[in-house]
Amino acid sequence: MSTAYKNRIQEFKVALSEENIDLKTLRELCFNGVPFEGGIRALCWKILLNYLPLDQTLWDPFLKKQREVYSQFLKEMIIQPGIAKANLGLSREDVTMEDHPLNPNPDSRWNNYFKDNEILLQIDKDVRRLYPDMAFFQRPTEYPCQLILDPQNDYETLRRRVEQTTLKAQTVNRNRSGVTNVSSPGKSLNLYPSNEYEVLPNGTEAHWEVVERILFIYAKLNPGIAYVQGMNEIVGPIYYTFATDPNSEWKEHAEADTFFCFTNLMSENRDNFIKSLDDSQCGITYKMESVYSMLKDKDMELYLKLEEQNIKPQYFTFRWLTLLLSQEFLLPDVIRIWDTLFSDQDRFHFLILVCCAMLIDNLLAGDFTVNMRLLQDYPISDVHTILIKAKELQDNS
């Protein structure tokens, strides 16, 4: 470890030791990348994503309360429906017209159960293939959720729901704006067979199962948006960062902390996932066009070349913007980019600058076919160079 890096870690430690954290100073430090050592990155992300208050004296009671709230969500949305289902299956006396599986009433508990299953099966399909080029998400977590895995519990867990259900998840056709594939073909190295995953023994659970639970609870609490394919790619890096925290006291609560940080990030990013808002000023179409507007301002020659080749922003920027570049780079690079994105006061404007820097960085010397292939499967690049370029573009605004 170089002296300069040690000094940098010390700067973070000083900034994070203040009773009232100076957000401006912390943002400036994080902008150039956050060290992993000592759990610094995980802590900084919790502050930058507006989860932890700036007043450190409030942290302990705040975290205690939030984690209790999350436990309550688990009881209400996973444990209680599981118990109700088990009871209905075992006791015929409980099956009234209101609760009967064939009851057409949209408010029927069974109807909601079947709807939830459709969402759950879509989530399950997506989280099982999260970052298939690394083993982390398939491995067991050190801190399985005891509420869920308690051997005394005889109810239907999410894992059992997926195993037992005979419903087939309807293919959720969320691809919009000319995009035919949400995940990048180049980055999804299919190291695990598509539907064959080793189920861990009872009493353990894989990291992807934790991500599945987070997304299922988010979908239940946000019925207006529920779950849209791609959200798993936003939870993944946050959960990975918190679940690999060197500080075990924080790592133990990675699930609850990830849920709240993801919810906060989605409150800023959710409009990109709502189809009815596509063409509004807060929707994804406007943001995709903003990339070209910015490029026109920063590099007219490249902008004209893309126009001449009829390469439209929706051909590639949809995934870049909605998934915060999580599919364009390997996970360590995604995390490094997110250090900078999260630290910027206007993170989604800075994301547009990063997209422009990515275009300028690969000057697109080829024809339409070569350029489209390059844009839809972005080549491995030095993210540091891209971020420096984005910062230059920002400073010249």
Disulfide bonds with the S-S distance in Angstrom:
none
